[in-house]
Structure formats: C-alpha cells, structure tokens
Amino acid sequence: MRVFVTIAGAVFVMIATAILAGCSTAPPPSKTPAADATTEPWYGKAVEQLKAMNQKAHGLLAQHKADEAASVITAAEPWAARVVSVPHPTLSAMQAASDLDELYGRMLLDNRNYGWARMMFQKNVARWRTWKPQTGETLQYLRAAEAEIAECDRRMTQ
C-alpha cells in the first residue's frame, strides 16, 4: 500500500510540474521590426517592370494581337503576385496588379469566357474594397471593376 501511495504521489508531482511549466510567460516580442519590402530596390524595379508589361500588352491588344498580348500577360502574372505579396504593398503596385487583372479579364470577356473574366474582375473588387485609405482614385478602380462584373453578368444572361 505504501508503494502505491508513493507512486501516486510521484505521478501527482510530475503532472503538477508539467502543468505549471506550461503556465510560464511568453518570450518578449522581437525588438527589431520587420524590414519594409516596399523600400527595397527590387520592389520599385518590379513595379516598373509590371507597368511596362501592362503597357506592352495593352498596345498589343490595340493592334489586335491577342495571342502575343496573352503571352505578355501570362509572363507578367508572377511580377504582379510578387509586388502585392508584401505585407503593405504600395498604391502603385496595387494599381499595376489591378491593371493586369483588368487586361486579362477584358481578354477573357472578348473570348466569351465570362466566368473566368468575372473572377479576374472580382479580384479587383476585393482588392479595392479593402484598400485603406480610400481615395477618389481607388474608388474609381472599385467602380470600374464593379461595372465590369455587371457586364459579365449581362453577357452571361444573353
């Protein structure tokens, strides 16, 4: 009987120690803030590259060279993903990514891929609804994306 009480006491002490060890305070937060990627040289270059690719694709579409424009748009997608993936992307980066999605959505709409086009425009609606601070310019982007969704819906019901 004594052996049982001794073992039970030892188990109790081990359980209590484990519980109390879990109650320790968390380590203090890191004193060094994370670096702002938007201030890095690569970020500005990436945004400029994306803008140049958007202009090239837009020009190709104006020349009725949809296949070549599609290649440029496809090549620009990783650039857009990279510049908006940072914690606080710049307005310029968001506009460039939005312009790319709008171009892609327009191409899909012209090819009667209404569901896919709507998805591209919906990305822009989500992007601009959550943008802070809202300005007249960002609201224009939001309204344009909402109008493009309405156009997709109109064409889908025809």
N, C-alpha and C positions, 0 to 999 in steps of 0.2 A: 504494500500500500504506500509506503514511504517513497519507493522508487517512482510510482505513478504520480504522486504529488510533486516530486522534484522535476520530473519530465514535463508535467503540465505547467509548472512554474517557469521552467526554461522556455517553453514554447510561448507562453504569455509574454515573457520579457522580449523575445525575438520579434513577436508580432507588434508589440508596442513600440519597439525601436524602429521597425520598418515604417510604421505609420507616422511616427514623429519625424523620421528622416524625410518623408515626403512633404512635410509641412514647412520646410525651410524656405526662406525668401528667394525670389528670383534674382539672378545676377543683374547688376545695374546695366541700363542700356548703353550702347556704344556711344562714346563722346564724339566720334568723328561722323559727320553727316555724309550720306552717300553723295558721290560726285554727280553733278547735273550734266547728263549726257548732251543736252542741247548746247552746252558751251564748248563741247569738244570740236576740234576742227573737222573731223569726219562727218559730223552731223550737218553742218551747213553745206558741205560739199554734196552730201547725199540728197538734201532737199533740192539743191540747184540741179543735180542730175535728174531727179524726178520731174522737176518742172520742164527741163529741156526735152525729156522723153515725152511728156504730155504734149508739148508744142509740136514735136515731130509727128506724133500720132494724129493730132488734130489736123495738121497740114496734109497728111496722107489721106485722111478721111475726106477732106475738102477736095482732094484730087481724085476721089472715087477709087482709091487703092486700099480697099478694106482688108485684104489679106496681109499686106505689108503693115498696116496700122495695127492689126491684131497681133502681129509679131512684136511690135514695139510695146504694145500694152502688156502683153504677157511678160516681156523682159522687164517692164517697169514694176510689176507687182511686188517682187522681193524688196525693191527700194522703198515702196510705199509701206510695206509691212515693217521694215526696219525703222523708218523715221517716226512712225506712230506707236511703236512698241516701247518707247522710253516712258518713264513714269509721268512726265508732264511735257508732252510734245508742244512745239511752238504752233502758233496760228498758221504760219506759213507752211509748215509741214502738213497740218491738217487740211489746209486748202488744196495743197498739191495732191494729197491722197484722195481727197474728195473729187477733185477734177478727174483723176484717173478712173475712179469708180463711175463717175458720170459718163465719161467717154466709153467705157466698157459697156455700161448699161444702155447707152444710145445704140451702140453696135448690135447688141443683143436684141433690142427693140426693133431695129431695122430688119433683123433676120427672123423676126416673129418668134423669138424665144422670150415670150412675155414673162414667164415665171422667173427665169434667171435674171432678166432685166430688172424686174421688180425687186429681187433680192439685192442687186447692186445699189439700187436707189434707196432701199430700206437701210442699208449700211450708212448711207449719208444722213438719213433722217435720224438714226440713232446717234450718229457722230455729232450732229449739230444740236440736237435736243439736250444733250448732256454737256455741251461746251460751256465753260464758265470763263470769263463773264460774257453774257450775251450782248452782242452789239448789233447795230443795223446791218452790218455786213454778214455776220454769222446768221442772222435771221433770214437774210436773202438766200443764203445757201440752204437753209432749212425749208423755206417756202418753195424753192426750185425743186428740191428733192421730193417734197410732198406732191407737187404738180406732176412730176414725172411718174410717181406711183399712180396717181389718178389716171394718167394717160395709159399706163399699162393695164389698169383695171378696165378702162373704157375699151381698149382693143381686145382684151380677153373676152368681153361680153358680146362682141360683134359676131 
